[in-house]
Amino acid sequence: MKNSLYILPGVVCLILSLSLAVAQEAPRATLVQGSLTEPGSVPFYLHAVITERADPNEHVEVEMSWVAPDRWRRIIKSQEFSQTLIVNGDEVFEQDSADYMPLGILVLSTVMVDPRSALAAITPGDRVLTKANGMSDESGKTCFGPDGKMCGTSRLGLTESLGGAGRAVDFMDYREFSGKSIARRLIWHMDPGDSMQAEVTVLGELKKADESLFAISDPTPAEKWIRSVVLPEADLRRLPIEPGLIIWPQVLDGSITGETSYYVATDRTGQVREVFPLSVAKERADDSVRRQLMHWKFDPVIRDGAPFQTEAVLRLHFDTRAYGPPNPLTDVEVRKLATNMVEPEFPTGTAPGATCNTRISVDSDGRVIEQIAVDGTPGLGMVCMQAIGKWKFSPIIENGQPRPYRAEITFRVP
């Protein structure tokens, strides 16, 4: 398909099918990071460990023996997903522990040996901090910001960074291998505050490959391979979806309408499996929107008779007053929707009759996404918000459907 990035068996062999128009619009980004898997490269053995910043239990091991583009073996081991993949000429053996390869494993296991998918993801306006454009240098200094005058220094030397959608990767700790500079540490940015890191622990020349490593007695049919395609958003939207509707929570302040975007990954049946924010204008509504997107399902993408995982940018228009009551609920009204109501623990000596008023926003799942202390006796706002944090709420039902709302809750010292 035109303008699609295909990621083939094991996401190591890449075929870029980019139109001339797209290629002309995209920045001509280049990296010091070399490709280990291009034709004519030196055979190698690689071992790497992938960890997730927010989840210390996430531990992925990647082991690869590579002789040529059509003769290699890779093993991925983790609690979430494991794979044994062997390519030997026209034959492929693939054994997967699950029917979906998580995006972080897919990205890092690819770019550590070939950065082209990260380069292909760059569009105008994306972050590109490289040695080639003068934003990074061998000393470890990297500059950023609108004028390039905000700088930092890495103890790992040259650090290059790309910010393409779904492929936001930092390359660092460069070392030479067979005449190429290869990053030994790579960081894939999932969303604000969370990332996955790949550490290449072993990279050496494979001088004498054991032929048994590449032996295939029972090839795997192509329709069982896990392959991925990066779709233009227009192509994704042409696939029928269900439910295809986002019920935006009623945030308490800021812009009521606007635009936002997410990076969406589906499995081979078309079910959304992962959602990552790109330009989230309403961070407080983010969790609610991501939960809703996880229920979306697209028609499967079929190429050459086989289903593909898909990835795409999804741009959404938000209107935080489109659903639910136009005005905030009163204290009496919202208490009828509340359960597990915990009273505030007012400080000893607080005068009887003292009050605090708190505004809340509840999404269509009945979850509080935001609360603000608005007025009342000074010093009581925090204890009131702590109490509300323990409350549970039901959504409002309109025409048989759950809807979000805003409300104001008043507490009074007896």
C-alpha positions as CSV (number, residue, x, y, z in Angstrom):
1,M,0.0,0.0,0.0
2,K,1.2,3.5,-0.9
3,N,2.8,5.4,2.0
4,S,3.0,2.4,4.3
5,L,5.9,1.2,6.3
6,Y,6.1,-2.6,6.3
7,I,7.8,-4.4,9.1
8,L,8.3,-8.0,8.0
9,P,9.2,-11.3,9.7
10,G,10.4,-10.5,13.2
11,V,10.4,-6.8,12.3
12,V,14.0,-6.8,11.2
13,C,13.7,-6.9,7.3
14,L,12.3,-3.6,6.3
15,I,10.6,-2.5,3.1
16,L,9.9,1.2,2.9
17,S,7.1,2.0,0.5
18,L,7.0,5.8,0.8
19,S,5.6,8.0,-1.9
20,L,7.7,10.7,-3.5
21,A,5.5,13.4,-1.9
22,V,6.0,12.0,1.6
23,A,9.7,11.6,1.1
24,Q,10.0,15.2,0.0
25,E,8.1,16.6,3.0
26,A,10.0,14.6,5.6
27,P,13.3,16.0,7.0
28,R,16.4,14.3,5.7
29,A,17.4,13.1,9.1
30,T,20.6,11.0,9.4
31,L,22.1,9.2,12.4
32,V,25.6,8.1,13.3
33,Q,23.9,4.8,14.2
34,G,24.8,2.3,11.6
35,S,22.8,-0.7,10.3
36,L,24.0,-4.1,11.3
37,T,21.7,-5.9,8.9
38,E,22.2,-4.3,5.5
39,P,23.6,-6.6,2.7
40,G,27.3,-7.1,3.0
41,S,27.5,-6.4,6.7
42,V,29.8,-8.5,8.9
43,P,28.1,-11.5,10.6
44,F,27.4,-10.8,14.2
45,Y,26.1,-12.1,17.5
46,L,24.1,-9.7,19.7
47,H,22.5,-10.0,23.2
48,A,20.5,-7.2,24.7
49,V,18.2,-6.6,27.7
50,I,15.1,-4.4,27.5
51,T,13.6,-2.9,30.7
52,E,10.7,-0.6,31.4
53,R,11.2,2.5,33.6
54,A,7.8,2.3,35.2
55,D,7.7,-1.5,35.6
56,P,10.8,-3.1,37.3
57,N,9.4,-6.5,36.5
58,E,9.5,-5.9,32.7
59,H,12.7,-7.8,31.6
60,V,13.1,-8.7,28.0
61,E,16.1,-10.6,26.6
62,V,17.0,-10.4,22.9
63,E,19.5,-12.7,21.3
64,M,20.4,-12.6,17.6
65,S,22.8,-14.5,15.4
66,W,23.0,-12.9,11.9
67,V,24.9,-14.0,8.8
68,A,23.0,-12.4,6.0
69,P,19.6,-10.7,5.4
70,D,18.2,-14.1,4.4
71,R,20.1,-16.2,7.1
72,W,19.6,-15.2,10.7
73,R,18.0,-16.3,14.0
74,R,16.5,-14.2,16.8
75,I,15.1,-15.2,20.2
76,I,13.1,-12.9,22.4
77,K,12.2,-13.9,26.0
78,S,9.9,-12.1,28.4
79,Q,6.9,-12.7,30.6
80,E,4.6,-10.8,28.2
81,F,5.9,-12.0,24.8
82,S,8.5,-14.6,23.6
83,Q,9.5,-15.5,20.1
84,T,11.9,-17.8,18.3
85,L,12.4,-16.7,14.7
86,I,14.7,-18.3,12.1
87,V,15.1,-17.0,8.5
88,N,17.0,-19.4,6.2
89,G,16.7,-18.4,2.5
90,D,13.1,-18.6,1.5
91,E,12.1,-20.6,4.6
92,V,10.9,-19.0,7.9
93,F,10.3,-20.7,11.2
94,E,8.4,-18.6,13.8
95,Q,7.1,-19.6,17.2
96,D,5.3,-17.0,19.3
97,S,4.0,-17.1,22.8
98,A,1.2,-14.7,22.0
99,D,-0.5,-13.3,18.9
100,Y,0.6,-9.8,19.4
101,M,4.1,-8.3,19.7
102,P,4.1,-5.3,22.1
103,L,5.2,-2.1,20.4
104,G,8.1,-1.4,22.7
105,I,9.7,-4.8,22.0
106,L,9.0,-4.4,18.3
107,V,10.6,-1.0,18.1
108,L,13.7,-1.6,20.2
109,S,14.5,-5.1,18.8
110,T,14.4,-3.4,15.3
111,V,16.2,-0.1,15.7
112,M,19.1,-1.6,17.7
113,V,20.2,-3.4,14.6
114,D,18.7,-1.1,11.9
115,P,17.5,2.5,12.6
116,R,15.7,3.0,9.3
117,S,12.2,2.6,10.8
118,A,12.9,5.4,13.3
119,L,14.2,7.7,10.5
120,A,11.3,6.9,8.3
121,A,8.8,8.0,11.0
122,I,10.2,11.6,11.1
123,T,7.8,14.2,9.8
124,P,8.2,18.0,9.8
125,G,8.2,19.4,13.3
126,D,9.4,16.2,15.0
127,R,12.3,16.2,17.3
128,V,15.6,15.6,15.5
129,L,18.7,16.1,17.6
130,T,21.7,14.6,15.8
131,K,25.3,15.1,15.0
132,A,24.4,15.8,11.4
133,N,22.2,18.8,12.2
134,G,24.6,20.1,14.8
135,M,22.3,19.6,17.8
136,S,24.5,16.9,19.3
137,D,28.3,16.3,19.4
138,E,30.8,13.7,20.5
139,S,31.3,15.4,23.9
140,G,27.8,14.3,24.9
141,K,26.4,17.8,24.6
142,T,22.9,18.0,23.2
143,C,21.0,21.2,22.5
144,F,17.3,21.6,22.1
145,G,14.5,24.2,22.3
146,P,13.2,26.7,19.7
147,D,16.6,28.4,19.4
148,G,18.8,25.4,20.2
149,K,20.3,27.2,23.2
150,M,19.0,24.9,25.9
151,C,21.7,22.2,26.3
152,G,22.6,19.3,28.5
153,T,25.6,16.8,28.6
154,S,25.4,13.0,28.8
155,R,28.2,11.0,30.5
156,L,27.7,8.4,27.7
157,G,29.1,10.7,25.0
158,L,27.3,11.4,21.7
159,T,23.5,11.1,22.2
160,E,21.2,11.4,19.2
161,S,17.4,11.7,19.5
162,L,14.5,11.2,17.0
163,G,10.9,12.0,17.9
164,G,8.9,10.4,15.1
165,A,5.4,9.1,16.1
166,G,5.7,5.6,17.6
167,R,9.5,5.7,17.0
168,A,10.7,8.3,19.5
169,V,14.1,6.8,20.3
170,D,17.4,8.1,21.8
171,F,20.6,6.5,20.7
172,M,23.6,6.8,23.1
173,D,26.8,5.1,24.3
174,Y,28.2,4.7,20.8
175,R,31.0,2.2,20.2
176,E,32.7,1.0,17.1
177,F,31.9,-2.4,15.6
178,S,33.3,-3.5,12.3
179,G,33.8,0.1,11.1
180,K,30.4,1.3,12.2
181,S,29.2,3.3,15.2
182,I,26.6,1.3,17.1
183,A,24.6,2.6,20.1
184,R,24.8,0.3,23.0
185,R,21.9,2.0,24.8
186,L,18.6,3.0,23.3
187,I,15.6,4.5,24.9
188,W,12.1,4.4,23.4
189,H,9.7,7.0,24.8
190,M,6.3,5.6,25.4
191,D,4.5,8.6,26.9
192,P,5.4,11.4,29.3
193,G,7.3,9.9,32.3
194,D,7.6,6.4,30.9
195,S,10.1,4.7,28.6
196,M,11.7,1.4,27.7
197,Q,15.5,1.0,27.6
198,A,17.5,-1.5,25.5
199,E,21.0,-2.2,26.7
200,V,23.3,-4.1,24.2
201,T,25.4,-6.3,26.5
202,V,27.2,-8.3,23.9
203,L,28.0,-7.4,20.2
204,G,30.7,-9.4,18.5
205,E,31.7,-10.9,15.2
206,L,30.1,-14.2,14.4
207,K,33.2,-15.8,12.8
208,K,32.0,-19.4,12.5
209,A,28.2,-19.9,12.6
210,D,26.8,-23.1,13.8
211,E,24.7,-24.3,10.9
212,S,22.2,-26.0,13.2
213,L,21.2,-22.6,14.4
214,F,19.5,-21.9,11.1
215,A,18.1,-25.4,10.4
216,I,14.4,-25.4,9.6
217,S,12.6,-28.7,9.5
218,D,9.0,-27.4,9.6
219,P,8.6,-23.9,8.0
220,T,5.9,-21.6,9.3
221,P,3.2,-20.5,6.9
222,A,3.3,-16.8,6.1
223,E,-0.2,-16.2,7.5
224,K,1.1,-17.2,11.0
225,W,4.0,-14.7,11.0
226,I,3.7,-11.7,13.2
227,R,4.2,-8.7,10.9
228,S,3.4,-5.1,11.3
229,V,2.5,-2.2,9.0
230,V,2.5,1.5,9.8
231,L,-0.5,3.0,8.1
232,P,-1.3,6.6,7.1
233,E,-4.1,7.8,9.3
234,A,-6.5,8.1,6.3
235,D,-6.0,4.4,5.6
236,L,-6.8,3.4,9.2
237,R,-9.9,5.5,9.2
238,R,-11.2,3.8,6.0
239,L,-11.3,0.5,8.0
240,P,-14.7,0.2,9.7
241,I,-14.4,0.5,13.5
242,E,-16.4,-0.2,16.6
243,P,-17.5,1.6,18.7
244,G,-15.6,4.5,17.1
245,L,-16.9,7.1,19.6
246,I,-15.1,8.9,22.4
247,I,-17.1,10.3,25.4
248,W,-14.9,13.2,26.5
249,P,-15.0,13.9,30.3
250,Q,-16.1,17.3,31.4
251,V,-12.8,18.9,32.5
252,L,-13.1,21.7,35.0
253,D,-11.0,24.4,33.3
254,G,-8.9,25.3,30.3
255,S,-9.9,24.8,26.7
256,I,-13.2,23.1,26.1
257,T,-12.6,22.1,22.5
258,G,-9.5,21.5,20.4
259,E,-7.4,18.8,18.8
260,T,-5.3,16.0,20.2
261,S,-3.5,12.9,18.9
262,Y,-2.6,9.3,19.9
263,Y,-0.5,6.5,18.5
264,V,-2.6,3.4,18.2
265,A,-1.4,-0.2,17.7
266,T,-3.7,-3.1,16.8
267,D,-3.3,-6.8,16.7
268,R,-3.8,-8.9,13.6
269,T,-7.6,-9.1,14.3
270,G,-7.8,-5.3,14.3
271,Q,-8.3,-5.0,18.1
272,V,-6.6,-2.0,19.6
273,R,-3.9,-3.3,22.0
274,E,-1.9,-0.2,22.9
275,V,-2.5,3.5,22.9
276,F,0.2,6.2,23.5
277,P,-0.4,9.9,23.7
278,L,1.4,12.1,21.1
279,S,0.0,15.7,21.6
280,V,-2.4,15.4,24.5
281,A,-4.2,18.7,25.0
282,K,-6.3,17.5,27.9
283,E,-4.0,15.4,30.1
284,R,-6.6,15.0,32.8
285,A,-8.9,13.3,30.3
286,D,-6.1,11.1,28.9
287,D,-6.7,7.9,31.0
288,S,-10.4,7.9,30.2
289,V,-9.8,8.4,26.4
290,R,-7.1,5.7,26.3
291,R,-9.4,3.2,28.1
292,Q,-12.1,4.0,25.5
293,L,-9.8,3.6,22.6
294,M,-8.7,0.2,23.9
295,H,-12.3,-1.0,23.1
296,W,-12.0,0.0,19.5
297,K,-11.7,-2.6,16.8
298,F,-10.9,-2.1,13.1
299,D,-11.2,-4.5,10.2
300,P,-8.1,-6.6,9.9
301,V,-5.4,-5.5,7.5
302,I,-4.6,-8.2,5.0
303,R,-1.5,-8.2,2.8
304,D,-0.6,-11.1,0.5
305,G,-3.3,-13.1,2.2
306,A,-1.9,-12.7,5.7
307,P,-3.1,-10.5,8.6
308,F,-0.9,-7.7,9.9
309,Q,-0.5,-5.8,13.1
310,T,-1.1,-2.1,12.4
311,E,0.2,1.2,13.8
312,A,-1.1,4.6,13.0
313,V,-1.4,8.2,14.3
314,L,-5.0,8.9,15.3
315,R,-6.0,12.6,15.5
316,L,-9.1,13.4,17.5
317,H,-11.2,16.5,18.0
318,F,-12.2,17.0,21.6
319,D,-15.3,18.7,23.0
320,T,-15.5,18.4,26.8
321,R,-19.1,19.6,26.9
322,A,-20.5,17.4,24.2
323,Y,-21.8,14.7,26.6
324,G,-23.5,14.9,30.0
325,P,-25.4,17.7,31.8
326,P,-24.5,21.2,30.6
327,N,-24.3,22.5,34.2
328,P,-22.4,21.0,37.3
329,L,-24.5,18.8,39.6
330,T,-25.3,20.2,43.0
331,D,-24.0,18.7,46.3
332,V,-27.4,16.9,46.8
333,E,-27.5,15.5,43.3
334,V,-23.9,14.2,43.2
335,R,-24.2,12.5,46.6
336,K,-27.0,10.4,45.2
337,L,-24.4,9.0,42.7
338,A,-21.7,8.5,45.3
339,T,-20.7,5.4,47.3
340,N,-18.1,4.7,49.8
341,M,-18.4,8.3,51.1
342,V,-15.6,9.1,53.5
343,E,-15.8,12.2,55.6
344,P,-12.7,14.5,55.8
345,E,-10.5,14.3,58.9
346,F,-10.6,17.9,59.9
347,P,-7.7,19.3,62.0
348,T,-8.3,19.3,65.7
349,G,-9.7,22.6,66.8
350,T,-11.4,23.5,63.5
351,A,-14.3,25.7,64.3
352,P,-17.8,24.2,63.9
353,G,-19.5,25.5,60.7
354,A,-16.3,25.8,58.7
355,T,-16.7,24.6,55.1
356,C,-14.8,23.6,52.1
357,N,-16.2,23.3,48.5
358,T,-14.6,21.0,46.0
359,R,-15.4,20.7,42.3
360,I,-14.9,17.3,40.6
361,S,-15.1,15.9,37.2
362,V,-16.3,12.3,36.8
363,D,-15.9,10.4,33.5
364,S,-18.3,8.0,31.8
365,D,-16.8,5.1,33.8
366,G,-17.6,6.8,37.1
367,R,-13.9,7.7,37.8
368,V,-12.9,11.0,39.2
369,I,-10.4,12.5,36.7
370,E,-10.0,15.9,38.4
371,Q,-10.8,17.8,41.5
372,I,-10.2,21.4,42.6
373,A,-10.7,23.1,46.0
374,V,-12.6,26.3,45.1
375,D,-13.5,28.1,48.3
376,G,-14.4,27.8,52.0
377,T,-12.4,28.1,55.2
378,P,-8.7,28.4,54.5
379,G,-6.6,25.3,55.2
380,L,-9.3,22.7,54.7
381,G,-9.1,22.2,50.9
382,M,-6.5,19.4,51.0
383,V,-8.2,17.2,53.6
384,C,-11.5,17.5,51.7
385,M,-9.8,16.5,48.4
386,Q,-8.1,13.6,50.2
387,A,-11.5,12.4,51.4
388,I,-13.1,12.6,47.9
389,G,-10.2,10.6,46.6
390,K,-11.7,7.6,48.5
391,W,-15.2,8.1,47.1
392,K,-16.7,6.0,44.3
393,F,-19.2,7.4,41.8
394,S,-21.6,6.1,39.2
395,P,-21.9,7.9,35.8
396,I,-25.1,9.6,34.9
397,I,-27.3,7.6,32.5
398,E,-28.8,9.4,29.6
399,N,-30.9,7.6,27.0
400,G,-29.5,4.3,28.4
401,Q,-25.9,5.4,28.0
402,P,-23.3,6.4,30.7
403,R,-22.3,10.0,30.6
404,P,-19.7,12.2,32.4
405,Y,-20.5,15.2,34.6
406,R,-19.1,17.9,36.8
407,A,-20.2,18.5,40.3
408,E,-19.5,20.6,43.5
409,I,-19.3,18.9,46.9
410,T,-19.6,20.8,50.1
411,F,-18.2,19.6,53.4
412,R,-19.2,21.3,56.7
413,V,-17.5,20.9,60.1
414,P,-20.2,19.7,62.6
